Amino acid sequence: MKKIIAILAILMLFLTACGSETTEETETTDADTTATVKEFEVRMYEDKIDPTTMTVNEGDTVRLVFLNTNPKHFSLEKFDIEEDVTTGVIEFVASEKGAFEYRCSDCDQENLYGVLKVR
């Protein structure tokens, strides 16, 4: 009788442990791509901007981390970004495919720009 009670107790513990386990996963995926965060360190000098090309997928969150020594005016018109930055972060969603110019509009070089490629 003690053996039956012990077996039933073990069986009850096993069933209780299996029944109370719950996991919840939320994942948003597209058939072709998965949206992610793409981070770029951006430096703007008087005569150059680095990087000159950034490539992301449509739907990605783009995080620009600015590491300037002096304040510079950064613009990415397609995504309505116009900011004076020294250091800091600008984040946006690359919501449209294409190639879009970003600029340092107050640098000494008149045509100082890079290209954001969204595929």
C-alpha positions as CSV (number, residue, x, y, z in Angstrom):
1,M,0.0,0.0,0.0
2,K,2.9,2.4,0.8
3,K,4.3,1.6,-2.6
4,I,1.1,2.6,-4.4
5,I,0.8,5.8,-2.4
6,A,4.5,6.7,-3.2
7,I,4.0,5.9,-6.9
8,L,0.8,8.0,-7.0
9,A,2.6,10.9,-5.2
10,I,5.4,10.8,-7.7
11,L,3.0,10.6,-10.6
12,M,1.0,13.6,-9.2
13,L,4.2,15.7,-8.9
14,F,5.3,14.8,-12.4
15,L,1.9,15.7,-13.9
16,T,1.7,19.0,-11.9
17,A,5.2,20.0,-13.0
18,C,4.4,19.3,-16.7
19,G,1.1,21.1,-16.6
20,S,2.3,24.3,-14.9
21,E,5.1,25.0,-17.4
22,T,4.2,27.9,-19.7
23,T,6.4,29.7,-22.2
24,E,5.5,32.7,-24.2
25,E,7.5,33.8,-27.3
26,T,6.6,36.7,-29.5
27,E,8.4,36.9,-32.8
28,T,7.5,39.0,-35.7
29,T,8.9,37.7,-39.0
30,D,8.4,38.5,-42.6
31,A,8.6,35.8,-45.3
32,D,11.9,37.2,-46.6
33,T,13.5,39.2,-43.8
34,T,13.4,39.7,-40.1
35,A,13.4,43.3,-38.9
36,T,16.3,44.1,-36.6
37,V,18.2,47.0,-35.1
38,K,21.2,48.1,-37.2
39,E,23.6,50.4,-35.4
40,F,26.2,52.6,-37.0
41,E,28.8,54.9,-35.4
42,V,28.8,58.2,-37.3
43,R,31.6,60.7,-37.2
44,M,31.5,64.0,-39.1
45,Y,34.7,65.9,-39.7
46,E,35.3,69.2,-41.6
47,D,36.3,67.3,-44.8
48,K,34.6,63.8,-44.5
49,I,31.8,61.8,-43.0
50,D,32.2,58.3,-41.8
51,P,30.7,55.9,-42.8
52,T,30.0,57.0,-46.4
53,T,27.6,54.1,-46.9
54,M,25.1,52.3,-44.6
55,T,23.1,49.4,-45.8
56,V,19.9,48.1,-44.0
57,N,16.8,46.1,-44.8
58,E,13.4,47.7,-45.2
59,G,11.7,47.7,-41.8
60,D,14.9,47.7,-39.8
61,T,15.4,50.1,-36.9
62,V,18.4,52.2,-37.7
63,R,20.4,53.5,-34.7
64,L,22.9,56.2,-35.5
65,V,25.4,56.7,-32.7
66,F,27.2,60.1,-33.1
67,L,30.8,60.4,-32.0
68,N,31.7,64.0,-33.0
69,T,34.2,66.2,-31.3
70,N,32.4,69.4,-32.4
71,P,28.6,70.0,-33.0
72,K,27.6,69.2,-36.6
73,H,24.3,69.5,-38.4
74,F,23.2,66.1,-39.7
75,S,20.3,65.7,-42.1
76,L,18.5,62.7,-43.7
77,E,15.6,64.4,-45.4
78,K,13.8,61.3,-46.6
79,F,13.2,60.3,-42.9
80,D,12.6,63.9,-41.7
81,I,15.8,64.1,-39.7
82,E,17.5,67.4,-39.1
83,E,19.6,67.5,-36.0
84,D,22.6,69.4,-34.5
85,V,24.7,66.6,-32.9
86,T,28.0,66.2,-31.1
87,T,27.3,62.9,-29.4
88,G,24.1,61.1,-29.0
89,V,21.7,58.7,-30.7
90,I,19.2,59.1,-33.5
91,E,16.9,56.2,-34.1
92,F,14.3,55.6,-36.9
93,V,12.7,52.9,-39.0
94,A,13.9,52.4,-42.5
95,S,10.4,52.3,-43.9
96,E,11.0,52.6,-47.6
97,K,13.4,51.0,-50.1
98,G,15.9,53.1,-52.0
99,A,19.1,55.0,-51.7
100,F,19.0,58.2,-49.6
101,E,21.6,60.8,-49.0
102,Y,22.6,62.0,-45.5
103,R,24.6,65.1,-45.1
104,C,26.7,67.2,-42.8
105,S,25.3,70.5,-43.9
106,D,27.6,72.8,-41.9
107,C,31.0,71.1,-42.6
108,D,33.6,72.9,-44.7
109,Q,33.3,70.5,-47.6
110,E,30.2,71.6,-49.7
111,N,29.2,68.1,-50.9
112,L,29.9,66.2,-47.7
113,Y,27.4,63.3,-47.8
114,G,26.9,59.6,-47.5
115,V,24.3,57.1,-48.7
116,L,21.8,55.1,-46.7
117,K,20.8,52.0,-48.8
118,V,17.6,50.4,-47.9
119,R,16.9,47.0,-49.6
